């Protein structure tokens, strides 16, 4: 068993930073365009409007600590490899899955938490296909590397794809 990095604060950092960015972008849209946005984006905008400069300052302090912890972890490991998401693809008719393994999802991004935890660390991350489930659904893995080692991450991803040859595999057709 290998250790995992300390990703404490990743959730709060990501959610605040996401709301800050989305809210800032949405403010630039005209009223007609804003009216066409999904309700989930309004939730992000509501959080954006509630943030003070002090909230952002605290978020960036926490993000800096998260960044430093990830750098310390990556000083001991060349790469960190884990699933691309914590669940298989879901029905396209759903806005998002309501729960997974008994844990309720309260946001449209909860089902992909394992992805955005790493996004919060500023590490380079690459997702690559790594096969199919027993029911033919795609499964991916993500490779995180050391800060600014994008090239190393791309090299490992390419080497994995060459060795695994998943690009040649096709799932059986699934009846909808």
N, C-alpha and C positions, 0 to 999 in steps of 0.2 A: 504494500500500500504506500502510495506516495502522498506527501503532504499537499494541501491546497493553499493558495495564497490567502491572506487575511483580507477579505473583501467587505469588511464592516464599513458601513456608510455608503456602499456602492448604490444601493437602492435610492436612498434619499438624494444623494448627489445627482444621480441620473435623472430622477423625476423632476427635481428643481431645475436642473440645467435644460432639460427638454422643454419644460413649460416656459422657461425664460426665452429660449430660442423660438419656439412656435409662436408664442404670444407676440414677440417682436416682429416676426414675419407677417402674422395675420394683421397687425396694426397697419401695415402698408397696403393692404387690400382695400378695394372700394367696398361699400356696403352690399352691393349685389353679389360680389364674390364671397364675402364673408357669410352671407345668408345660405350659400350652397355648401358650406363645410359640414362635415359630420358632427354629431353631438360630442363625440370624443374630443374633437379639437376645441370645442367650447369649454370642455372641462380643463384642458390645458391652458386655455386663455384665462379662465377663472383663477387658476393657480397663479398664473403670470401676474394678473392684476393684484393679487394679494401679497406678492413678494415686495419686501422693502430692500433698500440698499444693504442694510445690515444682514438680512436673510441671505442675499447673494454673497456678501463677504464671508459669512460663516460657511456657506456651501463651498466656496473656493478654498477656504482653510481646510475643510474636510477632504476636498478633492486632492489637495496637495499632499495630505497625509496618506490618502489611498494610493496615490501615484508613488510615493516613497516606499510604502509597504510592498507594492507590486515590484518595484525596481529591486528591492532587497531580496524578494522571493526569486526573481529572475536572475539575480547574480548567482544563485545556486542551481539554476536549471536553464538549459538552453531554450527550451520550449515548454509550453503548457498546452496539452491537448485534451479536449473534452467534447462532449456532444454539441452539435450546433444549436439544438433546442432540447428542452426537457420532455417533449412529447412528439408524437408522430403528426404529420399533416392532418388537418381536420377538414370537415365538410365546408366547401366554399360558400355555402348558404348561411353559415354562422357568421355573426359579426366578430365573435371571438369565443373560445371555449369558456364555459362558465366555471369549470373546475378541472382539476387534474389530480389524480390520486388522493381524492378526498379534500383537497385544499381549494377553497373558493377563490376564483379570480374576480377582482373588483375593478380591473382596468383592462383596456384593450391590449396592453403590452405585457401583462403578467405571464402569458403562455410562452413568451420568449425571454424571460428573465435571465437565463443563463448567457444569452448573447449580450444584453446591455450591461450586465455586471462588468464584463470585460471592456466594453466600450468606455466605461467610466474611468478605466485605469490609464487611458491614452496609449496602451500597448498596441502594436500592429497585430491585427487578427485577420485570418483568412478562413473562410468556410469552404470545405471541399466535400464532394459526395463520397460516401464510404459504404454504400450498399443499399439494400432494400429490406424492409420488414418482411415477416412471413406472409403478410397480405399484399406485398408488392409496393408499399409506399416507400418513398425515398428517405434515407437516413443520411445525415451529414455530420461532419465533425469540424470543430474549429481549432485552429492552431494559433496560439498567441506566442509572440516572441518578445525579445528584449526591446526596450525603448529605442526607437529609430532603427531597428534591425528589420525593416520591411523586406529587404532583399533576402535575408536568411529565412523569413517566413515563407516568401514566395518559392524559394529553392526547396524547402522541405515539402511544401504543398505539391510542387511539381514532381519531386522524387516519389512522394506517396502515390500520386495519380499514375505515374509510370509503372510503379511496382504493382499497384492494386488493379490496374486496368479496368476500373469501373466505367470508363468511358465507352467500353465495348458491351457492357451489360445493359440489358433492357428488361424492365419488369414485364410480367404478363399483363395483358389488357384487363382492366377492371371494369366490369359492367356497372354503369351508374344507375 
